[in-house]
């Protein structure tokens, strides 16, 4: 079953880029990604640019409105994700606990909904 592991934290709550701790932090991410690939679970995963680069689109009454920033005012922001193919929720949760940001942020784990095949 596929699970999306969404990585949330307050901007600036992790190690500062350029610091020795940041190098260790990034190495932990590289190691986690490599482990997921070796276990055959990794389908996709990417970090996101800073929240200041986000845009939100809403359509109301056939009018499109685009605003700068995330869809909600919150301290924790989505910083990246992993899409994994796990044997079940227990394995997905075990993997989520290994994501380095779990130590100072949170990892939301959600199963991917299976839709019926669309007719051609």
RARA-V328285 format. One record per pair of residues at least 12 apart in sequence whose C-alpha atoms are under 6 Angstrom apart, sorted by the first residue. I is the first residue (numbers start at 1). GAP is how many residues later the second one is. Records with the same first field share a line. If there is no record, write none. Layout:
I->GAP, GAP
This chain:
1->84, 85
2->82, 83, 109, 110
3->80, 81, 107, 108, 109
4->78, 79, 105, 106
5->76, 77, 103, 104
6->75, 101, 102
7->71, 72, 73, 74, 100
8->68, 69, 70, 71, 97, 98
9->67, 68, 96
10->65, 66
41->43, 44, 45
42->42
43->40, 41
44->38, 39
45->36, 37, 38
46->34, 35
47->32, 33
48->31, 32
52->17
54->15, 16
55->12, 13, 14
56->15
